[in-house]
Amino acid sequence: MLKALSNVNEGNIEIKIIAVDKWGKKIEYSKSFVYRKSNEEKVLEIFSKYFGLTEAKKIVGENSWLISVYENYPRLIEKIAPYVDNKLALLVLDQIVRDKRVGNKTAVLSKALDLISGVENYSRTFVYVPGNYSNALINGYPYAGSVKALASFNESLDPAVIVDFYGNKRLLYDVEPWKAYWLLVACVNKNQSLLNECHEEVAGWIIADTKQLLDVLGLEPGKVLELAYRHWLVMPRIGWELKRNIGDKNVRKAILVIQYTVPLRAWDNEHKKEISGLEAYLYHITETPKVAKQILKDWKENKLIKHYPTGDLIDPRSWWYARVDDWGYQGAKGSQIQLTGFGYQPFDGWNDPRAKNPDSYALKFDSPNSYLVRNWKKWDLYRYAEGYTLEVIKGPP
């Protein structure tokens, strides 16, 4: 029946049957009915223009979800028809259909199909790139290079999920994916050696800068590309180490997103004032690396610093112990004792000589802090840097 009616338009159809016997007598019978093609027949009719009816039936049989796509987005089926034997094209179509944040799905699909032309070998997560990048172009973002450069990128830009004390889930960060994928394509086309880096780390950086530069600050895309790339160049790499030491991928992503989130507030130590917004972002990616080098140098020399209010020379680690001591006053005395082995500061005021070497007392206790100081130098560097920034960089209390 399908073959017989494949070229018949929908609407009222009248069938007339005339029977004539050998004496010339005839009998006529007519019947009219309204003919409506099923969605499956319509899809097969569209596909058979490019592949023939037999091949079209095979494609629909293996991808029956295309019928429901036709029910909701018939124009998408028209667009995908010439490419429906291409697995990547079908995966891209599926991604665009399911993404509720894609407005003009037909235009986005049309552009995405052009972008994937010639792409044969691709990673598991590459299917998210063409549709999102196309959506960015439809939304007015400039063309930033071919998606083919991303064919081997094997990481998605989904947000990390963290759960707070009350069991509420928080997303780091729930950015519009097309913005993030545009920035990813732009950065990789700027420097394809990024593909040799830990892909999880690249993803964390892209998510964080999409949030800060595009969403919060609302900068134009060209400026965002410039700043994000400058940011990447000054950051230490931690992605591979995280993969070796932390099994939970979501935890790794959360750490990386936080690591690459540039604060939009800063203390300008030269001009002794607080700055915010883009000015703070620029300060962090230009001045903070210089400070980090100075902190590393001073840490290696175990150098004392001047306490702002009193002028006393102190060990920066004293600030770290003071911060942990604050936990006790904020209802977390147990955590303080668990971490350090005691429930008070290891010195009595900033002019106490013990403030020049708090570890001489604190490390006598059997605690995680004592273990980490003796077995992991980065923990001691963290404590030193935390105290240094509290005293020197973050400004007066």
N, C-alpha and C positions, 0 to 999 in steps of 0.2 A: 504493500500500500504506500509506503514511504517513497519508493522509487516512482510509483505511478503519479503521486501527487507532488513530487519534489519541485516541479516547475509550475504548480498551480498556486495562484494567489489565494490568500485567505478571504473569506466572505461567503456570500450565498452561492451555492452550487446546485444546479438542477441536473438530474440524471433522467434521461428519457430512454425507454426501451421499447422497440417496435418489433413485433413478431408477425411474420407473413407466412401463411400456409401455402400449400401447393396450388390451391384454387384462387389465390390472390387475396384472400381475406386477411386483414391485419388487425392486430390488437396493439394498442399503445398503453404504456404505463409510465408515468413521470413521478419523480419524487425530488423535492428540494430540501436542502439542509444547509446549516451554517458550518463551514469548515474552519477549524482552528488548529494550527500546528502546535504540538507540544514544545516545551522549551528545549527538550532534547533534539527534536526534529529541526528546530531553528538553528541550534548550535551545529548540528551535523551539516545542515545546508550551507552555513557560513564556512565551515572548515573544508567542505568538499570542493569549494572553489579553488583551493590551493593543493589539496592532497588526494582528491578523489574520495568517493563515498566509503569504500572499504577501509582505506587508511584512516579516514575521519572517524569511523566507528571504533577502530582500534584505539585511537588517541583518547576519545571520550570515555571508552570503557576503562582505560587505565587512569583517567583523571576525571572521574564523575563529578568532582567538586566544581568543575567548570560550568556545569549546568546552573548551580546556585549562584555563581558569579553573574551569569547571564540574567538571571531573575532580578538582580539588584543593579547590575552595571552592564547593560547590553552593549554599550559602546566599547567597553574594555575587551569584550570578546571579538569585536570587529578589528580592534587594534592588534590583539595578540594572534589572530588567525594565521598570518603568514609565518609566525615564529613558534607555533604551538608544538612543533616537534623538537624544540630546543629546551632541554631541561632547565637551563639557567633562566631562560625567559619566563618559564612557568613559575620558578621559585621567586623571581622578582615580582611577577604579577601577584602571587599570593601575599608577599610582604606588603605591597601597596594596598591591596584590598583590605587586609587586616589592620592596617595602621589608620586609626580614626583621625589622626592629626593631618592626614593628607587631604587637602581640599579638592583640587581639580585632578582627580585620579586619572582621567583620560590623558590629559596633557602630560602629567608626570610619567605615566607608563610609556607614552610615545617617545619622550626624550630618553627615558631609561633604556628602551630597546635600541635606540641609536648608539648609546654609550657602550653597551655590551657587545657590539658587533666585533667579532674576531676574538673574543675572550673564550678560551677553551679550558685551560687548567686554572682552577680557582680554589680558594680555601672554603671551609665549611661556613664561615661567617661572612664571606664576601657578598652573599646575596643581599645583605642589608645596605651595601654601599650604593649601588646604582639608583635605587628608588629614592633614598634619602638625599643623595647628591642632586638628582634631578629635581626633587622638591625644592631644594635650595635655589637652583637656577630659575625655577618657575616663580619663586618668591623674590627674585631680583638680585640674588647674589651673583657675583661675576664668575665666569668660567675660570676654574683654577687648575685645569689639567685633566688628563685622561684617568678614568677609573681603573684602567688596566694596570697602573702602577700599584694598585691596592689588591691585585688578584691573590697575592700570597699572604695578605694581612689576616691573621687568624685570631681575631679577638673582636668582640662586640663592644659597643659603646653604651650598653645598658648601665643604669646607675647601680652603685653598690647599695646594699640594704643593711641597715643597722637597726637594732632593737634597743629602745631606751629602758630605763629602770621599770617603767610602768607597762612594758610589753608593747608599746606603740612602735610601729615600723617607720623608719625615716629613710628617705632616698638621698643618696649622694651621687649626683644631683639629678633631679627630674627635669633635665633640660630638653628642649625640642630636638629630637634626634637629627633632623635634617641640618640643623646648625652645626652640630658636633661633627657630622660626617663631612660637611663642606670643609670644615677646618682641618679634618684629618686628610682629605684629598689634597687640599692646598699645601699642607706642610710636607706630605710625602712627595708631592711633585716638586717642591722646593729643594728637598734633599732626600733622595731615595735610600740613603744609608740608614735612615730611620728604621727601615724594615729589618736591619741587622740587630736592632736593639730589642729588649724584652717587649713584646707586643702588649702585655698587660700594663707595663709602665707607660708606654705611649698612650694607651687608652685612658689611663688615670690622668695624665697630663692634659689630654684633649678635653675630657669631661670637665676638669677643673677650670681650664681657661675659657671654655664655652660659657660656663656659668658666670665667671667674673667679668669677662670682657664683652661678651655678646649680650648676656641676659641682664646683668646688674648695671654695667656701665653703658651698655647700648652703643658701643663703638661701631664704626663702619667696618665691613669685612676686611678690607685691605689693611687697615691699621691693626686689626686683631691678628692677622697673619704675621705681621712684622713683630708685634709685642710677644705673641705666644712663642714664636721661634727664638727670640732673644731670651725668653724665660727658660726654654728648654736647654739652651747652651750653658747657662750658669748653674744648672741643678746637678747635684751628685746623683749617680745612678744606684738604685737600690733594688730594682725589679728582680734580677736574677738571684740575689741573696734571699729575698723574700720567698721566692719559689722553692729554694733549697730548704728553708727553715719553717715555713708555714704551709700546712696542707690545705687549709680552707681557702678556696679561691676568692670567695666573697670578702673574707677578712683581708686578704691581700689587696683586693681592689679598693676597699675602704681606706686602708693605710695609704695607698698610692694617691687616691683622690685628695685626701687630707694633706699629704706631703706636697702636692702640687697646687694646692689652693693658696694663692697669694693674698694675704690680708689686705683689705682696703682701708686700713688705718695704720699709721706708723708714727714713730717719734723721730722728728728730724733733729738729730743730735747736734748738727752744726748750728742751726738757727734756733734750737731750743724751743720747738713748738710741735704740736700735733698736726699731722696732715692726713688727708683722707682721699678716697676715690682714686682717679687715675694717677694723681700725684703720688699717692702712697704706693700704688702698684709699681710705678717707675722707680720709686726710691728703693723698694724691696729688691727689684731685679738688677739694680745698678750698684747701690751702696751696700746692701746686705752681704753680697759675696765678698766685698772687701773686708767687712767686719768679720765674716766667717774665717777668712784667712788669718786675720789678726788674733781671733779667739784660738784657733788651732795652734798658732805660734806661741801664744801666752800659756796655753794649756801644757804644751810640751816643756815649757820652762817653769811650769807650776808658779806662775806669776801672781802676786797679790794685786788687788785693785782697791781704789779709794772709795769708801762708803760715802755716798752723796751728802747726807745730813750732818755727819759727825766729822768727816775727814779721816777716820781711822782706816788703816790698811787692813783688808780682810781677804780671806779665801772666798772666791765666788761660790764655792760649794756651801758656804754658810747660808746663803740665800736659799739654796735648794732645801736644806734642812729646815729653814724657817717656814718655807712653803708647806712642807710635809707636816710641820707642827701645826699649821693652820687647820689641817684636816681635823685635828682633835677638837678644835673649837667650833667646827662646823658639823659635829656629829659623827665623825668618822675616826674616832680614836683607835678603834680596833684595826683599821687599815694602816694607820700610822705605825702602831706597834708591830703589826705583821711585817711591814716593809723594812723597818729600821731596827726592830728589836727593843725599842724603848719608846716612852710616850711623852717626850719633852725635847726641847732644843739641847744640843750638846755644847751650848755656851750660854753665858748669862749677859746678854747685851753686846752691842757691836764693839765696845771697847775692851771686852774680855779677851785676854790673850788667846783663849781657845778658839775664837772666831778666825784666828789666823791659820788654824789647822784642826778643823772639827773632826776629821777622820781619825786623828790620833786617839780620840775617845770613842767615836761611833763605831769604828771597825772592830772594837773588842767584843761586840755583840754578834752572836750567831744569827744572821738574818739574810734575806735575799739581797739586800743592799751590799752587805759585806762580801757575799759570794760573788756578786756581779763585778764589784770593784776589783777583786783579785783575779777574776777569770775572763773578763770581757772589757777591754780598754774603752770601747765605745760607750759603755755605760758611764764610766767616769768622765769621758768627754761631754756626754749629755748633761751631767750634773754641773760641770764647770760652765758649759755654755748657757744653761738655764740661769744660773746665778749671774753670769756676766751680762746677759741681755736684760735681766731684771734691774740690774744696777746701772749699767752704762747706756743701754740702747733705749729702754722703754721710758726713760725720763723719770723725773722726781715723783714721789708719791703724792 
